[in-house]
């Protein structure tokens, strides 16, 4: 990046700012006008000068002078991080450079409190950082917060401990690596820790902000009942609004209104129509304060949320609601550009694509092409490495758009990539069966659409393979857990144990943010899983990597296998015999309804009238 100032001019400006900070004790009313008058120097050139000058100067300075310079560097970092003008990305890079150099002097041993304070501030900068990989930045933020908490204990520094816990909660809520369910549980635990100190009476504003952060975590929570989590989120937002009023804290009030709108939009309890009207009202409240001129980024976020509410709205004309949604998404994209806000740009592109997919006005073919273009835009940012779950969602929606335009080959490749990522994520989950089962249930529809797509392409063998992949993985894992010592020899068991240990170690490094190079470690995990699956499948062929040709070899010519596969719209029967591709029968809508009705009656009888169920089992099955 070219700069408008020479290195010498940048150095002179840096020394001038540090002197102003020293003379005014970092007074923003002194420092900010100086920064504003030199916006042309707030760029990457200044960051480089900070790196070079601070490293050399601190290494050569006497201890007392070095300490004094360090105080000013930290203050400069704070001012740059909070400065609203110039390039936000460049300002954060300069702040990070200041903090990193300050830690040469502020070591844990010599200045524990200052070390912890600087670690916390560095974490905030990483959490907000625009440059670099978002996933890596959040890992750095979490590591710095955890460093700070080594000194900022509840007993020694209760207020600082609560503040850092609250900040750490924000980082865990946003975390990309690791299992989302665990990250959100960590966020909730950190907020609850902070609320031990941040009570409503003692720290009303901090209490309200922490209630807001806790609500965000509950709103996104995976574990527990979704309906209960959303009620907890709404309650926390309403708690926050007791303190964060429009008159006293207009910006915080508006942001909380915006967040409350998201919770109402997702709410399960209550009337859906009423919840969406509440969401729209909260967004409109927020936009009274969050204008494009005053708060462009927050305005864009609220426009995005308002668009989501209009997309789902029940009251009013559906066509008008979708036009309002598209207009709001396009408003958001005025601010959310790819260069300035890549994550938000991708999310809004994804949302706009969904609105185009459902659009009533205009030509259907044009709307779907617009949707496909927007999904493809989103995937430029939502890569498998950086945003794996967003990557899956966007691929799935793109596959649906290809299906709706009868681009079956494109749909096939898109669903295939999504399934590969889903199965990779499932293997990386460490917290147990509940999260794994929820993820499998959530993406069962992805496998269903893939099976349907394969059949459209007359690929019955692949359709069967994907049907098996959707059902067998958890079953095989349960079998392996219970019976691995009888299925495998002691030698194979020992090899599998070593592979599991290596996988667990690598997974732990990712989960704990200790991966030095995430991509290399992810590739290493993929290789380990491949070795494990190949070894298991030698002895248990219907496994996580089920292949029809291998299974077919186990059949004789007098055997036929019938495989049922039930989707949310129809059901299929695969008939498998030796030396032939599977033949497939598909139900009619009437058959599907009959099966659904029979299933309900069967289960009701089983649970409420077990004796009758036993006596009528044969009759019920035949009927």
C-alpha positions in Angstrom: 0.0 0.0 0.0 1.4 3.4 -1.0 1.5 6.1 1.7 1.1 9.9 1.3 3.9 10.6 3.9 7.6 9.7 3.8 9.1 7.5 6.5 10.8 10.5 8.0 7.4 12.4 8.1 5.8 9.4 9.8 8.6 9.2 12.4 8.3 12.9 13.1 4.5 12.5 13.5 4.9 9.5 15.8 7.3 11.4 18.1 4.9 14.4 18.1 2.0 12.3 19.1 3.9 10.5 21.8 5.1 13.8 23.2 1.5 15.1 23.2 0.4 12.0 25.1 3.2 12.4 27.6 2.4 16.1 28.2 -1.4 15.6 28.5 -1.4 12.3 30.2 -3.1 10.9 27.1 -6.0 13.3 27.1 -8.3 12.5 24.1 -9.1 16.2 23.7 -5.5 16.8 23.0 -4.6 13.7 21.1 -7.6 13.3 18.8 -7.3 16.8 17.2 -3.7 16.0 16.4 -4.7 12.7 14.8 -7.5 14.4 12.9 -5.1 17.0 11.5 -2.9 14.2 10.2 -5.3 11.6 8.7 -3.0 11.2 5.7 -0.4 9.7 8.1 -2.7 7.1 9.7 -1.8 4.3 7.4 0.4 1.2 7.1 3.5 3.5 6.9 2.8 4.6 10.5 2.4 1.0 11.6 5.8 0.1 10.2 7.5 3.1 11.8 6.0 2.1 15.2 7.3 -1.4 14.8 10.8 -0.4 13.8 11.2 2.7 16.1 9.7 1.1 19.2 11.6 -2.1 18.9 15.0 -0.3 18.5 14.3 2.5 21.0 13.0 0.2 23.8 16.0 -2.1 23.4 18.5 0.8 23.7 16.7 2.9 26.4 17.5 3.0 30.1 15.0 1.0 32.2 13.2 4.1 33.5 13.0 5.8 30.1 11.9 2.5 28.5 9.1 2.2 31.0 8.0 5.8 30.3 7.9 5.2 26.6 5.9 2.0 27.1 3.3 3.9 29.0 2.9 6.3 26.1 2.9 3.5 23.6 0.0 1.7 25.3 -1.9 5.0 25.5 -1.3 5.6 21.8 -2.6 2.1 21.1 -5.7 2.8 23.1 -6.3 6.1 21.3 -5.8 4.6 17.9 -8.1 1.7 18.6 -10.9 4.1 19.7 -10.3 6.8 17.1 -13.4 7.0 14.8 -11.8 8.6 11.8 -9.4 7.4 9.1 -9.0 3.8 8.1 -10.3 1.5 10.9 -8.2 -1.3 9.5 -4.9 0.7 9.6 -5.7 2.2 13.0 -6.1 -1.3 14.5 -2.8 -2.4 13.0 -1.1 0.5 14.6 -2.7 -0.2 17.9 -1.6 -3.9 17.7 2.0 -2.8 16.9 1.9 -0.5 20.0 0.7 -3.2 22.3 3.1 -5.9 21.0 6.1 -3.6 21.5 4.9 -2.6 24.9 5.1 -6.2 26.0 8.9 -6.1 25.5 8.9 -4.0 28.7 5.7 -5.0 30.3 6.6 -8.6 31.0 4.6 -10.8 33.4 7.4 -11.1 35.8 8.4 -7.4 36.0 5.0 -5.7 35.6 2.2 -8.2 36.1 -0.7 -5.8 36.3 0.5 -3.8 33.3 1.2 -7.0 31.4 -2.3 -8.2 32.0 -3.8 -4.8 31.0 -1.9 -4.8 27.8 -2.8 -8.4 27.0 -6.5 -7.4 27.5 -6.2 -4.4 25.2 -4.3 -6.4 22.6 -7.1 -9.0 22.8 -9.7 -6.3 22.1 -7.7 -5.1 19.1 -7.4 -8.7 17.7 -11.2 -9.2 18.3 -12.0 -6.2 16.2 -9.2 -6.6 13.6 -10.1 -6.3 10.0 -6.9 -7.5 8.4 -5.8 -11.1 8.4 -7.9 -14.2 8.8 -10.8 -13.7 11.1 -10.4 -17.1 12.6 -6.8 -16.5 13.5 -7.5 -13.1 14.9 -10.1 -14.5 17.3 -7.8 -17.2 18.4 -5.2 -14.5 19.2 -7.8 -12.5 21.1 -8.8 -15.5 23.2 -5.2 -16.4 24.0 -4.5 -12.8 25.1 -7.7 -12.7 27.3 -6.6 -16.0 28.9 -3.2 -14.5 29.5 -4.7 -11.5 31.2 -6.8 -13.7 33.5 -3.7 -15.3 34.9 -3.2 -12.1 36.8 -6.7 -10.6 36.8 -8.2 -13.1 39.3 -11.6 -12.6 40.9 -10.0 -12.3 44.4 -7.2 -9.9 43.5 -8.8 -7.7 40.8 -12.6 -8.3 40.8 -13.6 -5.5 38.5 -10.8 -6.2 36.0 -11.6 -9.9 36.2 -15.2 -9.2 35.4 -14.3 -6.9 32.5 -12.0 -9.5 31.0 -14.5 -12.3 31.5 -17.1 -10.2 29.6 -14.6 -9.5 26.8 -13.6 -13.2 26.6 -17.3 -14.0 26.3 -17.6 -11.8 23.2 -14.6 -13.5 21.6 -16.0 -17.0 22.3 -19.4 -15.9 20.9 -17.7 -14.9 17.6 -15.2 -17.8 17.5 -14.9 -19.6 14.2 -12.6 -22.5 15.1 -13.6 -25.2 17.5 -17.1 -26.6 18.0 -19.7 -23.8 18.0 -21.7 -25.4 20.8 -18.7 -25.4 23.1 -17.7 -21.9 22.2 -21.2 -20.6 23.1 -21.2 -22.5 26.4 -17.9 -20.9 27.2 -19.4 -17.5 26.3 -22.4 -18.1 28.6 -20.1 -19.2 31.4 -17.9 -16.1 31.0 -20.9 -13.7 31.1 -22.2 -15.5 34.2 -18.8 -15.1 35.8 -18.8 -11.4 35.0 -22.3 -11.0 36.5 -21.0 -12.2 39.9 -19.3 -8.8 40.1 -21.3 -6.7 37.7 -24.6 -6.5 39.7 -27.4 -4.1 38.7 -26.9 -2.0 41.8 -23.1 -1.8 41.9 -22.3 -1.5 38.2 -25.6 -0.8 36.3 -24.1 0.0 32.9 -21.7 -2.9 33.0 -24.5 -5.2 34.2 -26.6 -4.1 31.3 -23.8 -4.6 28.7 -23.1 -8.1 30.1 -26.8 -8.9 30.0 -26.7 -7.9 26.4 -23.7 -10.2 25.7 -25.3 -13.0 27.6 -28.5 -12.6 25.5 -26.4 -12.8 22.3 -24.9 -16.1 23.4 -28.4 -17.5 24.4 -29.7 -16.3 21.0 -27.2 -18.5 19.2 -27.0 -21.3 21.7 -26.9 -24.9 20.3 -27.3 -27.0 23.4 -30.5 -27.0 25.4 -34.0 -26.3 24.0 -34.0 -23.6 21.3 -37.3 -22.2 22.5 -35.9 -21.8 26.1 -32.7 -20.3 24.9 -34.5 -17.6 22.9 -36.8 -16.8 25.9 -33.6 -16.4 28.0 -32.1 -14.1 25.3 -35.3 -11.9 25.2 -35.3 -11.7 29.0 -31.7 -10.6 29.1 -32.2 -8.0 26.4 -35.2 -6.6 28.3 -33.0 -6.5 31.4 -30.4 -4.5 29.6 -33.1 -2.0 28.4 -34.0 -1.2 32.0 -30.6 0.6 32.1 -29.9 1.3 28.5 -32.7 3.8 27.8 -32.9 5.9 24.7 -32.5 9.1 26.7 -29.5 8.0 28.8 -27.6 5.7 26.3 -29.1 6.2 22.9 -26.5 4.2 20.9 -26.6 1.3 23.4 -30.4 1.4 23.4 -30.5 1.3 19.7 -28.0 -1.7 19.5 -30.0 -3.6 22.1 -33.2 -2.9 20.1 -31.4 -4.3 17.1 -30.3 -7.4 19.0 -33.8 -7.9 20.5 -35.2 -7.7 16.9 -33.0 -10.7 16.0 -34.3 -12.7 19.0 -37.9 -11.9 18.2 -37.3 -12.9 14.5 -36.0 -16.3 15.7 -38.6 -16.8 18.5 -40.4 -20.1 18.7 -42.9 -19.4 21.5 -45.8 -17.0 21.0 -47.5 -16.1 17.7 -45.0 -16.0 14.8 -46.8 -13.1 13.2 -46.6 -11.1 16.4 -43.0 -11.9 16.9 -42.1 -10.7 13.4 -44.0 -7.5 13.9 -42.0 -7.0 17.2 -38.8 -7.6 15.3 -39.7 -5.0 12.7 -40.7 -2.5 15.3 -37.4 -3.0 17.2 -35.4 -2.5 14.0 -37.3 0.7 13.2 -36.6 1.9 16.8 -32.9 1.2 16.3 -32.9 3.1 13.0 -34.0 6.3 14.8 -30.5 6.4 16.3 -28.4 4.3 14.0 -28.5 6.5 10.9 -26.3 5.9 7.8 -24.5 9.2 8.4 -23.8 8.8 12.1 -23.4 5.0 12.4 -22.9 3.5 9.0 -21.8 0.0 10.0 -24.6 -0.4 12.6 -27.1 1.1 10.2 -26.1 -1.5 7.7 -26.5 -4.3 10.3 -29.9 -3.1 11.3 -31.0 -2.9 7.6 -29.9 -6.5 7.2 -31.9 -7.6 10.3 -34.9 -5.6 9.1 -34.7 -7.3 5.8 -34.7 -10.7 7.5 -37.8 -9.8 9.3 -39.5 -8.6 6.1 -38.4 -11.8 4.4 -40.3 -13.9 6.9 -43.2 -11.5 7.6 -46.7 -13.1 7.7 -48.8 -9.9 7.8 -49.1 -7.8 4.7 -48.6 -8.8 1.1 -45.8 -11.4 0.6 -44.6 -9.8 -2.6 -44.4 -6.4 -1.0 -42.5 -7.8 2.0 -40.0 -9.4 -0.2 -39.4 -6.2 -2.1 -38.9 -4.4 1.2 -36.4 -7.1 2.2 -34.4 -6.8 -1.1 -34.3 -3.0 -0.7 -33.0 -3.3 2.9 -30.3 -5.9 1.9 -29.2 -3.6 -0.9 -29.1 -0.7 1.6 -26.8 -2.7 3.8 -24.5 -3.5 0.8 -23.9 0.3 0.4 -21.8 0.0 3.5 -21.0 -3.7 3.7 -18.5 -3.8 0.8 -16.3 -6.8 0.2 -13.1 -4.9 0.9 -14.2 -3.0 4.0 -16.5 -5.7 5.7 -15.9 -9.0 4.0 -17.7 -11.1 6.6 -20.8 -8.9 6.7 -20.7 -8.5 2.9 -20.8 -12.3 2.5 -23.6 -12.7 5.0 -25.7 -10.0 3.3 -25.0 -11.6 -0.1 -26.3 -14.9 1.3 -29.4 -13.3 2.7 -30.1 -11.3 -0.5 -29.7 -14.6 -2.5 -32.4 -16.2 -0.3 -34.8 -13.2 -0.9 -34.2 -13.5 -4.7 -34.9 -17.2 -4.5 -38.4 -16.5 -3.0 -39.2 -13.4 -5.0 -42.6 -13.2 -6.5 -42.3 -10.1 -8.7 -40.1 -10.1 -11.7 -39.1 -13.1 -13.9 -38.5 -16.3 -11.9 -35.5 -17.3 -14.0 -33.9 -13.9 -13.5 -34.5 -14.0 -9.8 -32.9 -17.4 -9.5 -29.9 -16.3 -11.5 -29.5 -13.3 -9.2 -29.7 -15.7 -6.2 -27.0 -17.9 -7.7 -24.7 -14.9 -8.3 -25.2 -13.7 -4.7 -24.5 -17.2 -3.3 -21.3 -17.4 -5.3 -20.3 -14.0 -4.1 -20.8 -15.2 -0.5 -18.6 -18.2 -1.1 -15.7 -16.0 -2.0 -15.5 -15.2 1.7 -17.2 -18.2 3.3 -14.4 -20.7 2.6 -14.3 -24.1 4.2 -11.2 -23.2 6.2 -12.3 -19.8 7.5 -16.0 -20.1 7.9 -16.9 -23.9 7.7 -20.5 -23.7 8.9 -21.3 -20.7 6.8 -19.7 -22.5 3.9 -22.1 -25.4 4.4 -25.2 -23.2 4.6 -24.3 -21.2 1.5 -23.4 -24.3 -0.5 -26.7 -25.9 0.5 -28.7 -22.9 -0.5 -26.7 -22.6 -3.8 -27.5 -26.2 -4.5 -31.2 -25.6 -4.0 -31.0 -22.7 -6.4 -29.3 -24.9 -9.0 -32.0 -27.6 -8.4 -34.7 -25.0 -8.9 -33.2 -24.0 -12.3 -32.7 -27.8 -13.2 -28.9 -27.4 -13.3 -28.6 -30.8 -11.8 -24.9 -31.4 -12.4 -24.1 -28.1 -10.6 -26.4 -29.0 -7.8 -24.7 -32.4 -7.5 -21.2 -30.9 -7.1 -22.4 -28.2 -4.7 -24.2 -30.6 -2.4 -21.2 -33.0 -2.5 -18.9 -30.2 -1.3 -21.3 -29.3 1.5 -21.6 -32.9 2.6 -17.8 -33.4 2.7 -17.6 -30.3 5.0 -20.5 -31.5 7.2 -18.8 -34.9 7.7 -15.5 -33.2 8.5 -17.1 -31.0 11.1 -18.9 -33.9 12.7 -15.5 -35.7 13.2 -14.0 -32.6 14.8 -16.6 -32.3 17.5 -15.2 -33.2 20.9 -18.1 -32.5 23.3 -20.0 -35.7 22.9 -23.0 -37.3 21.2 -25.6 -34.5 21.8 -23.9 -31.9 19.6 -23.0 -34.6 17.0 -26.6 -35.8 16.9 -28.0 -32.2 16.5 -25.6 -31.5 13.6 -26.6 -34.8 11.9 -30.3 -34.0 12.3 -29.9 -30.4 11.1 -28.2 -31.5 7.9 -30.3 -34.6 7.2 -32.1 -32.4 4.6 -28.8 -31.9 2.8 -28.4 -35.6 2.3 -32.1 -35.8 1.2 -31.6 -33.2 -1.5 -28.4 -35.0 -2.6 -30.2 -38.3 -3.0 -32.9 -36.7 -5.0 -30.3 -35.0 -7.2 -28.5 -38.2 -7.9 -31.7 -39.9 -8.9 -32.5 -37.0 -11.3 -29.1 -37.7 -12.9 -29.9 -41.4 -13.1 -27.1 -42.2 -10.6 -28.9 -44.7 -8.4 -25.7 -46.1 -7.0 -24.5 -42.8 -5.7 -28.0 -42.0 -4.4 -27.9 -45.2 -2.3 -24.4 -44.4 -1.1 -25.4 -40.9 0.1 -28.5 -42.4 1.7 -26.3 -44.8 3.6 -23.8 -42.1 4.6 -26.7 -40.1 6.1 -27.8 -43.0 8.3 -24.8 -45.2 9.1 -22.2 -43.0 10.5 -23.6 -42.6 14.0 -24.7 -46.2 14.0 -21.3 -47.5 13.2 -19.7 -45.2 15.8 -22.0 -46.7 18.4 -21.1 -50.3 17.2 -17.4 -49.4 17.4 -17.8 -48.0 20.9 -19.5 -51.2 22.2 -17.9 -54.0 20.1 -14.6 -52.8 18.7 -12.7 -55.5 20.6 -14.7 -58.3 19.0 -14.8 -56.8 15.5 -11.1 -56.0 15.3 -8.0 -57.9 16.2 -5.8 -56.7 19.0 -3.2 -55.4 16.5 -5.9 -53.4 14.6 -7.3 -52.1 17.9 -3.9 -50.8 18.9 -3.5 -49.0 15.5 -6.9 -47.5 15.8 -6.2 -46.4 19.4 -3.0 -44.6 18.2 -4.9 -42.9 15.4 -7.7 -41.8 17.8 -5.1 -40.4 20.2 -3.4 -38.4 17.4 -6.7 -37.1 16.2 -7.7 -36.1 19.7 -4.4 -34.2 20.2 -4.8 -32.4 16.9 -8.5 -31.6 17.6 -7.6 -30.3 21.1 -5.0 -27.9 19.6 -7.6 -26.5 17.3 -10.3 -26.4 20.0 -7.9 -24.6 22.4 -6.6 -22.2 19.8 -3.1 -23.7 20.0 -2.7 -24.5 16.3 0.3 -22.6 14.9 -0.9 -23.2 11.4 -4.6 -24.1 11.2 -4.6 -25.2 7.5 -1.6 -27.5 8.0 -3.2 -29.0 11.0 -6.6 -29.4 9.3 -4.9 -31.3 6.4 -3.1 -33.5 9.0 -6.5 -34.3 10.6 -7.9 -35.2 7.2 -5.1 -37.6 6.6 -5.5 -39.2 10.0 -9.3 -39.6 9.5 -8.7 -41.2 6.1 -6.3 -43.7 7.6 -8.7 -44.5 10.4 -11.7 -45.0 8.0 -9.8 -47.2 5.6 -8.6 -49.4 8.5 -12.1 -49.7 10.0 -13.8 -50.3 6.7 -11.5 -53.3 6.0 -13.5 -55.1 8.8 -16.7 -53.1 8.9 -17.6 -52.3 5.3 -20.9 -50.5 6.0 -19.2 -47.6 7.6 -18.5 -43.9 7.4 -17.0 -44.4 3.9 -19.7 -46.8 2.6 -19.1 -47.9 -1.1 -21.7 -49.8 -3.0 -19.3 -51.9 -5.0 -17.7 -53.2 -1.8 -21.0 -54.0 -0.2 -22.3 -55.7 -3.4 -19.5 -58.2 -3.2 -20.9 -59.5 0.0 -24.1 -60.6 -1.7 -24.9 -63.8 -3.4 -27.2 -64.2 -6.4 -30.1 -65.5 -4.3 -30.1 -62.4 -2.1 -31.9 -59.1 -2.5 -31.6 -56.2 -0.1 -34.4 -53.6 0.3 -33.4 -50.2 1.5 -35.9 -47.6 2.6 -35.1 -43.9 2.6 -37.6 -41.4 3.9 -37.3 -37.7 3.2 -39.5 -34.8 4.3 -41.6 -35.0 1.0 -41.5 -38.6 -0.2 -39.8 -42.0 0.4 -37.7 -44.2 -1.8 -37.1 -48.0 -1.9 -33.8 -49.2 -3.2 -33.7 -52.8 -4.4 -30.1 -54.2 -4.3 -29.1 -57.4 -6.0 -25.7 -58.7 -7.1 -24.1 -57.5 -10.4 -26.7 -54.8 -11.0 -27.2 -51.1 -10.3 -29.8 -50.5 -7.5 -33.4 -50.1 -8.8 -35.4 -47.4 -7.2 -39.1 -47.0 -6.5 -40.5 -43.6 -5.4 -43.7 -43.0 -3.5 -46.6 -40.8 -4.6 -47.6 -37.9 -2.3 -50.6 -40.1 -1.3 -48.4 -43.0 -0.4 -46.3 -40.6 1.7 -49.3 -39.2 3.5 -50.6 -42.8 4.2 -47.2 -43.8 5.6 -47.1 -40.7 7.8 -50.6 -41.3 9.2 -49.8 -45.0 9.8 -46.6 -44.0 11.7 -48.5 -41.6 13.9 -51.2 -44.3 14.7 -48.6 -47.0 15.2 -46.6 -44.9 17.7 -49.7 -43.6 19.6 -50.9 -47.2 20.0 -47.4 -48.3 21.1 -47.0 -45.7 23.8 -50.6 -45.5 25.1 -52.1 -49.0 24.4 -49.3 -51.4 24.4 -51.4 -54.5 24.8 -53.5 -53.6 21.8 -50.4 -52.7 19.9 -49.0 -56.2 20.5 -52.2 -58.0 19.5 -52.7 -55.8 16.4 -49.0 -55.6 15.3 -49.4 -58.0 12.3 -52.7 -56.5 11.3 -51.4 -53.0 11.6 -48.3 -53.7 9.6 -50.3 -55.4 6.8 -53.0 -52.7 6.7 
